Amino acid sequence: MESADARLVASPPLAHGVEGTALGYVVALTVTDLREGTRFVHASDVQGPLSAVAAAYLIREQPDILYLSGPPAYLERQLGAALIDQGIDHLLRVLDRTDCRVILDHHAVRAPDYPERFKRLWQTGRVVTAAGYLGLPDEALESSRRSLWAGRRKPSSRMERRLNSPGRSAIIDRRRNTPRAKGGSQE
């Protein structure tokens, strides 16, 4: 889509993380200011980018400002440190091959140790959090979610405790254990 002032281009499907996972694909958007000649690329959920294909696409777009979710370091236990390092390496390659500044948002700041984990990115002087881009201090609330909500959760209701207990009501147990014919009716 294009107007006299700007051009908006959608990417081909890019992996939502690593290719071939159940997470599927996302679409990055490139906004080019035709009067200024600057490019903004919003590719939030490419997660790093973890994918070499997504990194190559971002390099090809030559953004001035790149908005990314960052590597999902909060999932490092499940994904492994090597995959998070791969996302950092890919982003460093994007930085090396473009003159862009990078804004990291939600995935990057979910890990409590994100300031240290992404030290190689911060040291470039071209990567900041979304809050940092606005000149505000980081308030990584997501990394503190459990402790923030711990005192606010309501105790479970009497009915909820009863339904989840081993001795549930006979009606619920009967419904779950009753054999049914193919059409769903009881015979």
C-alpha positions as CSV (number, residue, x, y, z in Angstrom):
1,M,0.0,0.0,0.0
2,E,1.4,3.4,-0.9
3,S,0.4,7.1,-0.5
4,A,2.3,10.2,-1.3
5,D,3.9,10.1,2.2
6,A,4.5,6.5,3.0
7,R,4.7,2.9,1.7
8,L,3.6,-0.1,3.8
9,V,4.9,-3.5,2.8
10,A,4.1,-6.9,4.4
11,S,6.7,-9.6,4.6
12,P,6.2,-13.2,3.5
13,P,5.4,-15.4,6.5
14,L,8.3,-15.4,8.9
15,A,8.7,-18.1,11.6
16,H,7.2,-17.2,15.0
17,G,10.5,-18.2,16.6
18,V,12.1,-21.2,14.9
19,E,10.9,-22.7,11.6
20,G,8.8,-25.8,11.7
21,T,7.3,-25.4,15.2
22,A,3.7,-25.3,16.1
23,L,4.0,-21.6,16.8
24,G,3.4,-20.9,13.1
25,Y,4.2,-17.7,11.4
26,V,4.0,-13.9,11.7
27,V,4.1,-11.1,9.2
28,A,6.5,-8.2,9.6
29,L,5.5,-4.7,8.4
30,T,7.9,-2.2,6.8
31,V,6.8,1.4,6.8
32,T,8.9,3.7,4.6
33,D,8.6,7.4,5.0
34,L,8.9,8.5,1.3
35,R,9.6,12.1,2.2
36,E,12.4,11.4,4.7
37,G,13.6,8.1,3.2
38,T,13.5,6.3,6.5
39,R,12.3,2.8,7.3
40,F,10.6,1.4,10.3
41,V,10.2,-2.4,10.5
42,H,7.8,-4.0,13.0
43,A,8.7,-7.6,13.4
44,S,7.8,-8.2,17.0
45,D,7.2,-11.9,17.3
46,V,10.1,-13.3,15.2
47,Q,11.6,-13.8,18.7
48,G,15.2,-12.7,18.4
49,P,15.1,-13.3,15.4
50,L,15.6,-17.0,16.2
51,S,15.3,-17.8,12.5
52,A,18.1,-17.2,10.0
53,V,15.5,-16.6,7.4
54,A,13.9,-13.9,9.4
55,A,17.3,-12.3,10.1
56,A,18.1,-12.3,6.4
57,Y,14.7,-10.7,5.6
58,L,15.4,-7.9,8.2
59,I,18.8,-7.3,6.7
60,R,17.3,-7.0,3.3
61,E,14.8,-4.5,4.5
62,Q,17.6,-2.2,5.8
63,P,15.5,-0.6,8.6
64,D,16.5,2.6,10.4
65,I,14.4,1.5,13.4
66,L,13.6,-2.2,14.0
67,Y,11.0,-3.2,16.6
68,L,11.4,-6.8,17.9
69,S,10.2,-8.9,20.8
70,G,13.8,-10.1,21.3
71,P,14.9,-13.6,22.1
72,P,12.6,-15.4,24.6
73,A,15.2,-15.8,27.4
74,Y,12.4,-16.4,29.9
75,L,12.0,-19.8,28.2
76,E,15.7,-20.6,28.3
77,R,15.2,-23.7,30.5
78,Q,12.7,-25.2,28.0
79,L,14.5,-24.0,24.8
80,G,18.1,-24.2,25.9
81,A,20.8,-21.5,26.1
82,A,22.1,-22.3,22.6
83,L,18.8,-21.2,21.0
84,I,18.7,-17.9,22.9
85,D,22.4,-17.3,22.0
86,Q,21.4,-18.0,18.4
87,G,18.8,-15.2,18.6
88,I,21.3,-12.8,20.0
89,D,23.8,-13.7,17.3
90,H,21.3,-13.2,14.6
91,L,20.3,-9.8,15.9
92,L,24.0,-8.8,16.2
93,R,24.4,-9.8,12.5
94,V,21.4,-7.6,11.6
95,L,23.0,-4.8,13.5
96,D,26.3,-5.4,11.8
97,R,24.8,-5.3,8.3
98,T,22.4,-2.4,8.8
99,D,22.7,1.0,10.5
100,C,19.5,0.4,12.4
101,R,18.6,1.0,16.0
102,V,16.6,-1.7,17.7
103,I,13.7,-1.5,20.2
104,L,13.1,-4.7,22.2
105,D,9.8,-5.4,23.9
106,H,7.9,-8.2,25.5
107,H,10.0,-11.4,25.1
108,A,13.2,-9.7,25.9
109,V,12.1,-8.3,29.3
110,R,10.2,-11.3,30.7
111,A,13.4,-13.0,32.1
112,P,14.4,-11.5,35.5
113,D,18.0,-11.6,34.4
114,Y,17.4,-9.8,31.0
115,P,19.8,-6.9,31.7
116,E,22.7,-9.3,32.1
117,R,21.5,-11.9,29.5
118,F,21.3,-9.3,26.7
119,K,24.5,-7.5,27.7
120,R,26.1,-8.1,24.3
121,L,23.1,-6.3,22.7
122,W,23.1,-3.4,25.1
123,Q,26.8,-2.9,24.6
124,T,26.3,-2.0,20.9
125,G,24.6,1.2,22.0
126,R,22.0,0.6,19.4
127,V,19.6,-1.6,21.3
128,V,17.1,-0.4,23.9
129,T,13.9,-1.6,25.5
130,A,10.6,0.1,24.5
131,A,10.7,2.1,27.7
132,G,14.3,3.1,27.1
133,Y,13.4,4.3,23.6
134,L,10.8,6.6,25.3
135,G,13.4,7.8,27.8
136,L,11.7,6.0,30.7
137,P,13.1,3.5,33.1
138,D,12.3,-0.2,32.5
139,E,9.5,-1.6,34.6
140,A,9.7,-5.2,33.7
141,L,6.5,-6.2,35.3
142,E,6.1,-9.5,33.4
143,S,9.3,-10.9,34.9
144,S,7.8,-10.2,38.4
145,R,4.3,-11.4,37.6
146,R,4.1,-14.2,40.2
147,S,5.3,-12.0,43.1
148,L,3.1,-9.1,42.0
149,W,0.0,-11.3,41.8
150,A,0.7,-13.5,44.8
151,G,-1.0,-11.2,47.4
152,R,-3.9,-10.4,45.1
153,R,-5.2,-13.9,44.2
154,K,-8.5,-14.8,45.9
155,P,-8.7,-18.2,47.6
156,S,-10.7,-20.7,45.6
157,S,-14.4,-20.9,46.3
158,R,-16.0,-23.7,48.2
159,M,-17.6,-25.1,45.0
160,E,-14.3,-24.9,43.1
161,R,-12.6,-26.9,45.8
162,R,-15.4,-29.5,45.8
163,L,-15.3,-29.9,42.0
164,N,-11.6,-30.3,42.0
165,S,-11.5,-32.7,45.0
166,P,-11.2,-36.5,44.5
167,G,-14.7,-37.0,46.0
168,R,-16.6,-34.9,43.5
169,S,-20.4,-35.1,43.3
170,A,-22.0,-38.3,42.1
171,I,-23.6,-36.5,39.2
172,I,-20.3,-35.3,37.8
173,D,-18.6,-38.7,38.3
174,R,-21.6,-40.5,36.7
175,R,-21.6,-38.3,33.7
176,R,-17.8,-38.8,33.1
177,N,-17.9,-42.6,33.6
178,T,-21.1,-43.4,31.7
179,P,-20.4,-45.3,28.5
180,R,-22.1,-43.8,25.5
181,A,-23.1,-45.2,22.1
182,K,-21.6,-43.8,19.0
183,G,-24.2,-41.0,18.5
184,G,-23.7,-39.8,22.1
185,S,-27.0,-41.2,23.4
186,Q,-27.0,-43.7,26.3
187,E,-28.3,-47.2,25.5
